[in-house]
Amino acid sequence: MCASTNNSSTAISPGTFHEVELRDPPPRIVAGRWRVRFVRWLFVTIGLIVPALLVGLGVRSQMRNTELRERGAPAVGRIVERILPSKDTPPRVVVEYSVAGVSYRLTEGVDRDAFMDMPIGQEQNVVYRPNDPGDSITQRRLDRERDGSATAWALYLTAALLWLVTTPIWIYVARTNGRLRHLAIYGVPASGTVTAIARYGSAKYDTWRLEYEFPAGGTTRAGKAYMNSGPLKKLGDVGATATVLYDPNDEKRHGLFVVIDQLYRIVTHESVSKP
């Protein structure tokens, strides 16, 4: 639905605004709500911690391959099982070999063409760590990975993709949240009017697009905001009054108080003075 209004909404003094948080003039004291902290740690985890762990695992895999190539001991094994490929895994072979009378098994993925030429009973040269005979690799794969462990390169690539995808999103979210935080601290309140409300995106998502107008600097400015039905119910329908915070130094920067309040809590002087 969409509508417009000619209501003569005017800016209201912070001291008389009905929101308790806005009765204190700027600059205000603000604190990030759990959503801000959660998003921050989410991006730190996905964009920094997880890639760092993946790189660490890649380095470990590369060091293992280097150790097997330089100090590994040879053994001759035989293919004892062939595992057909599935939707998520390549074909694999199970190689059994013995060290000092003890049998070990190595499961290794192979490409489809090689798999067709690897019958059960075929001999396979194996290289194992002398201090841990169960940790091994086929000579065929070790030769193929002379330029680096395939596992290591896959981990490096995954880490890079995570970083590349999350970094621009985090920059966007940080800039958006930073703008809203600035408005919470320094914003001047004005009484605006809801001019349009419409669902945003698929009906299965609880996301709404709201348009509003408010007076500032002798003119009427317009804006839009996205929210779920929770804060939307606090505003009401088209024509309802909506508190707007705008930057007195740049009136083009503004936001709905109900949206800002979802992310940043304004700490009133009264709450600070309480023991």
Residue pairs with C-beta under 8 A, 6 or more apart in sequence:
1 196
1 197
1 198
1 238
2 195
2 196
2 197
2 198
2 211
2 238
3 195
3 196
3 238
3 239
4 195
4 196
4 213
5 193
5 195
5 213
5 238
5 239
7 193
7 239
9 190
9 191
9 192
9 193
9 213
9 214
9 215
9 241
10 190
10 191
10 215
11 188
11 189
11 190
11 191
11 215
11 216
12 189
12 190
12 191
14 22
14 23
14 24
14 25
14 26
14 188
14 189
15 23
15 25
16 23
17 23
17 189
17 243
19 189
19 243
19 257
20 268
21 28
21 261
21 265
21 266
21 268
22 189
22 243
22 245
22 257
22 266
23 268
24 266
24 268
24 269
26 185
26 186
26 187
26 188
27 185
27 186
28 184
28 185
28 186
28 266
28 267
29 185
29 266
29 267
29 272
30 181
30 184
30 185
30 264
30 265
30 266
30 267
31 264
31 265
31 267
32 181
32 263
32 264
32 265
33 262
33 263
33 264
33 265
35 262
35 263
36 177
36 263
36 264
39 173
39 177
43 166
43 169
43 170
43 173
46 162
46 166
47 162
47 163
47 166
47 167
47 170
48 163
50 159
50 162
51 158
51 159
51 160
51 162
51 163
52 159
54 155
54 156
54 158
54 159
54 162
55 155
55 156
55 159
57 155
58 149
58 151
58 152
58 153
58 154
58 155
58 156
58 159
59 152
61 149
61 151
61 152
61 155
62 148
62 149
62 152
64 135
64 149
65 137
65 142
65 145
65 148
65 149
65 152
67 129
68 127
68 128
68 129
68 135
68 136
68 137
68 142
69 127
69 142
69 146
71 129
71 130
72 127
72 128
72 129
72 130
72 136
72 137
72 142
73 99
73 127
73 128
73 129
73 130
73 133
74 125
74 126
74 127
74 139
75 97
75 98
75 99
75 125
75 126
75 127
75 128
75 136
76 97
76 123
76 124
76 125
76 126
77 95
77 96
77 97
77 98
77 106
77 123
77 124
77 125
77 126
78 95
78 96
78 97
78 121
78 122
78 123
78 124
79 93
79 94
79 95
79 118
79 119
79 120
79 121
79 122
79 124
80 94
80 95
80 96
80 105
80 120
81 93
81 94
81 120
82 91
82 92
82 93
82 94
82 115
82 118
82 119
82 120
83 91
83 92
83 93
83 94
83 107
84 91
85 91
85 112
85 115
89 109
90 109
90 110
90 111
90 112
91 109
91 110
91 111
91 112
91 115
92 107
92 108
92 109
92 110
93 107
93 108
93 110
93 115
93 118
93 124
94 105
94 106
94 107
95 105
95 106
95 107
95 108
95 124
95 126
95 138
96 103
96 104
96 105
96 106
97 103
97 104
97 106
97 124
97 126
97 128
97 136
98 104
99 128
99 133
100 133
102 133
104 128
104 133
104 134
104 136
106 126
106 136
106 137
106 138
108 137
108 138
108 141
110 118
124 138
124 139
124 140
125 138
125 139
125 140
126 136
126 137
126 138
126 139
127 136
127 137
127 138
127 139
127 142
128 134
128 135
128 136
128 137
129 135
129 136
141 150
144 150
177 263
179 253
179 255
180 255
180 259
180 260
180 263
180 264
181 263
181 264
182 247
182 253
183 245
183 246
183 247
183 253
183 254
183 255
183 260
184 245
184 260
184 264
184 266
186 247
186 248
187 245
187 246
187 247
187 254
187 255
187 260
188 216
188 245
188 246
188 247
188 248
189 243
189 244
189 245
189 257
190 214
190 215
190 216
190 243
190 244
190 245
190 246
191 214
191 241
191 242
191 243
191 244
192 212
192 213
192 214
192 215
192 241
192 242
192 243
192 244
192 256
193 212
193 213
193 214
193 239
193 240
193 241
193 242
194 210
194 211
194 212
194 235
194 236
194 237
194 238
194 239
194 240
194 241
194 242
195 211
195 212
195 213
195 222
195 238
196 209
196 210
196 211
196 238
197 208
197 209
197 210
197 211
197 232
197 237
197 238
198 208
198 209
199 207
199 208
199 209
200 207
200 208
200 209
200 226
201 207
206 228
206 229
207 226
207 227
207 228
208 226
208 227
208 228
208 229
208 232
209 224
209 225
209 226
210 224
210 225
210 226
210 227
210 232
210 235
210 242
210 256
211 222
211 223
211 224
212 222
212 223
212 224
212 225
212 242
212 244
212 256
213 220
213 221
213 222
213 223
214 220
214 221
214 223
214 242
214 244
214 246
214 254
215 221
216 246
216 251
216 254
217 251
221 246
221 251
221 252
221 254
223 244
223 254
223 255
223 256
225 255
225 256
225 259
227 256
227 258
227 259
227 262
231 258
231 259
231 261
231 262
234 258
235 242
235 256
235 258
242 256
242 257
242 258
243 256
243 257
243 258
244 254
244 255
244 256
244 257
245 254
245 255
245 256
245 257
245 260
246 253
246 254
247 253
247 254
